[in-house]
Amino acid sequence: MQDEASVRIEIISVGNELLIGKVVNTNASWMAKRATSLGTTVRRITVISDDVEEISTAVREAIKRKPRFIITTGGLGPTFDDKTLEGLAKALKQNLKVNEKALGMVKKRYEEYRKQGGTIDPELTAPRVKMATIPENAKPLHNPVGTAPAAIMNLRGTVLIALPGVPSEMEAIFEESIVPMLKKEAGGIVFFEASIFADSIMESTLAPLIDKVMHDNACVYIKSHPKSKENTPHIELHFSTTAKDEQTAKERIGKAIAQLSALTEANSGKIRTKVIR
Amino acid sequence: MQDEASVRIEIISVGNELLIGKVVNTNASWMAKRATSLGTTVRRITVISDDVEEISTAVREAIKRKPRFIITTGGLGPTFDDKTLEGLAKALKQNLKVNEKALGMVKKRYEEYRKQGGTIDPELTAPRVKMATIPENAKPLHNPVGTAPAAIMNLRGTVLIALPGVPSEMEAIFEESIVPMLKKEAGGIVFFEASIFADSIMESTLAPLIDKVMHDNACVYIKSHPKSKENTPHIELHFSTTAKDEQTAKERIGKAIAQLSALTEANSGKIRTKVIR
């Protein structure tokens, strides 16, 4: 999190359903976990409504912060409220154009459906052509499980990718097309995390002990997560680091865990559970 | 969502755990649902790391968009990585000061713990005083279930509130102190939503039908959520509206549901399940 040299990512989640609390943003946490595991750093997640102006503004703001990747989810489907590509076009001052390659992808998918189902009309109606209408400088990305292609474009120093919001489609495209890019950019950096649980010691007592261990272990980040009330303490202590290889990462985390465990026990705390991930 | 006259809210979630995908942001969706149910509109959710600069930047950006409320969660505890109040102070160019009322709240809580537990030292150590150290123009808000008080301050036209990240504490303070404010601001406006499920009709076929029903029912927002693949369609159709009373809202939604159900069935779709909330 603190490593400024790391590959920075911003996620923009588009969808009214996220802003009315109808849907929990598991897409963002799934991507954040996956991207972190590959050694990259998610710096910001922004959730906005299905509104061209809001999408355009959020994308422009993100571009100004110069992350290596901006990944949007949601708003690529056939209905009127799928407005992400329109928002991107506006942000980038580009026209929306029917992309022939994207149209081929959509067409192929409906023909497959027809072969499988029989009664489905594969005609390229306006809502279907809409899914292939992307900003003029964008390229489509193959969607292995759904109809709407994703879109990718290279800006100066930033790669902008628009993924669908249906989780199975988002995940499939992420694995197929984005994971290889992130791996390449991260250059073999690994993220490693582990948790232990401390009982019978208050978070306010733990605070200076955590400070000391972080001071003595420069590249390890420790965060306490209270799982109960301050006076009946059950606290998760989460250790994480980013390193050039797994052994270095594990050694660092192991050393910090040993030191904080000893300090906790010296202050009447109990280390009850150890979870290593 | 489209109503510009509505009371606008922004949520800022602070915490590395959200950006590494360790924790799903259920706090934001809980608040979004609760605020929406009271007739207010959440316009943006921003997730950032435990970093003073990031917090300060995100808060300044939110203030510029002039929402009526900005609510932050996370980062109010006793440890070094609880940096939200420092971030707010920086954003507002205010000093951090020990607030006597807040200190009284923290002190009272530890004395209660001592009475309940026996062995707990109620001494106001530095990490505990930290929880009562808030921006100089802020006031503390009572925390009914935890130790760290929340903080509130009035800016020009915007109320800025900092809540803890522990869900039980966040929810308790929200119910006790924020719900009455939102109710008053919303002035009796109600939000109403309902869903029906359509089978055997593809989203690309539904798209123009939804357009028509939204056109004919000006204040109703309809969003389709595919729950399966395009060729074996099972689609949730979510209807929502904001109205001055519940009866108006229910009548509007009922009329739109009836029209879209009829159109769907006329296009070989099946309305299988009806869920009214």
Interface residues (C-beta under 8 A of the other chain):
Chain A: M1 Q2 N16 E17 L18 L19 I20 G21 K22 V23 V24 N25 T26 A28 S29 W30 M31 A32 K33 R34 A35 T36 T41 V42 R43 R44 I45 T46 V47 I48 S49 D50 D51 E54 A58 E61 G77 P78 T79 F80 D81 R109 E112 Y113 Q116 G117 I120 T125 A126 P127 R128 M131 V145 G146 T147 V166 F191 E193 M202 E203 S204 T205 L206 A207 P208 I210 D211 M214 Y221 K223 S224 H225 P226 K229 E230 N231 T232 H238 S240
Chain B: M1 Q2 N16 E17 L18 L19 I20 G21 K22 V23 V24 N25 T26 A28 S29 W30 M31 A32 K33 R34 A35 T36 T41 V42 R43 R44 I45 T46 V47 I48 S49 D50 D51 E54 A58 E61 G77 P78 T79 F80 D81 R109 E112 Y113 Q116 G117 I120 T125 A126 P127 R128 M131 V145 G146 T147 V166 F191 E193 M202 E203 S204 T205 L206 A207 P208 I210 D211 M214 Y221 K223 S224 H225 P226 K229 E230 N231 T232 H238 S240
